[in-house]
Amino acid sequence: MKIKLLLIGKTDDACMQRLKNAYEKRVKNLIGFEKIIIPDLKNTKNLSEKQQKEKEGSLLLQKLVPSDFVVLLDETGREMTSRQFAGFLQKQMNTGLKNLVFVIGGPYGFSEEVYRRANMKIALSQMTFSHQLVRLIFLEQLYRGLAILNNHPYHHG
């Protein structure tokens, strides 16, 4: 199985980028991993929130294939512990799934079309984080989940 992380926009903060790169490298040592960045939309000041979500959604959907299992990182999604998340990853691996795709949307979230395409939604917290910080938190949790599955000492307890 390969894990893909589909994102809207790049990370501007150099410190955050260094941390994300470190976790991406750790994840790649444990499983096939690919990050796909869709550039931020240009001239969004003339777009409504809904129009921006629809344009971003169209770009996101173009990167998916029908066999992808798509998980949106969304505040309305299911919360789980790190061990439960590791169990979810293991379950997906056991199904023979080719691509498990996690999607982090833009600042306004996802279009209705993207919600309809998704197989699942996961919330990282009941708190709200910037979509830049969500990337780092998710990568850390992805690494933690894989470390749990590999009996790596990174996760204690």
N, C-alpha and C positions, 0 to 999 in steps of 0.2 A: 504494500500500500504506500502511496505517496500522499503527503500532506501538502496542501497548497494554502497560502494565505493571500487573499485577494483584497487589495486596499485601494481607497480613493486618496490620491495625493501623496506627496513625499513628506518626510520628516525634516523640518527646518533646523531644529535644535541639535547642535553637534554633540552635546553630551548625551542626549537621548539616543541619537543615532549610534554612538559607540556602544552603549548598553544593549541596544537592539541587535547590533551586529554580533556581539558576544553571545547572546542567547541563540541567535540564528545558527551560529557556528556549532554550539553545543547540540542543538536539535538535529542538525545535519549529521552529526556523529552517531546519532541513534536511529534515524529514519530518513527516507527520501523526503526532501523538503524543497519547496519553491515558493518564492515571494513574487507576486505579480502586482505591479503598481500601475494604476490608471491615473494619468495626470489630472490634476485639478482642472475643473472647467474654467474657461476664460470668460471674462465679461459677465459675471453672474449678477452684477448689481441691477441689471434689467430683467432678471428672472425672478419669478416668485419661488418660494420655498418648494412648492409642489413641482414646478417646472424643473428646478435644479435636481430634485430627487429623481424625476423621470429621466432626465438626460443622463445622470450618473447611473441609474438603473439599467438603461439601455446599454451603456458601456460595460457594466458588470456582466449582464446576461450574455454578451458577445464572447466573454472569456470562458463560459461554461459549456460543457458537453452533457448530453442527456444522462450519461451514466454517473456523473459526479454526485456525490452525497454532499449537499450544501447546508452549511451551518452558519446562520447569521449571528453575529455578536450583537445582541439587542437588549435594551433595558427591560423588555417585556418577556425575555426568554427564561428558560429554566435555570435556576441556580443549583450549583452542586459543589460539593467539597472537592479538594484536589484528588482524593482517592476515588470518588465517584467519577470524576473526569477521566482519570486513568482507566477505570473500568469501561467507560464509554469508548475510549480509544481502543482498548483491547477488543471490545465487541465488534467494532468496525473492522479491525484487522482480521478477526476470525471469520468475517463474512466473505472474505476474498475481494473486498472493495478495492477498486483501482485508485480512485482519487477521493480523498476527504478534503473538501474545500471549506475553509473558514473565511468569512467575509466581514470586513470592517468597512462600514459605509462612511460617507462624508458627514459634515457637521449636522445635517438635518435628518440623518437616518436613511431609510430605504423607501423605494417606491412600492406601490401595491404589486407591481409585476414581480419584483424581486421577492417580496413576501410570499407570493403564490409559488414561486419556483423553489423556495427553501424547503428542505426536509425537516429542519429543526432550528430552534432559536435557543441560544445560551446567553444568560446574563452573567457578567463577571462579578457584579455587586448590585445592591439596591442603590448605591451611590452613583452619581454621574461623574464621569471622567472625560477629559478632553479626548478627542479621537486620536490624538498623538500619544497620549499616555496609555490609552487602551491597548495600543500595539505592543508596548513594552510589557504591560501586565499580562496580556495574552501569551506572548512568547515565553515569559517566565513560567506561566502555568502549563504551557505545552511542554516545556522542558521538564518541569516537575512531574507531570503525568507520565512522561516517557521514562524518567528516572525511577519512578515508583515501579513501573512495569519491568524495568531492568534491574531491580534490587540495588540501585545505586544509592550511596549514602547521602546524596543531596537532600532527599526528603527524610527527615527523622520523625518517626512516629507513625 
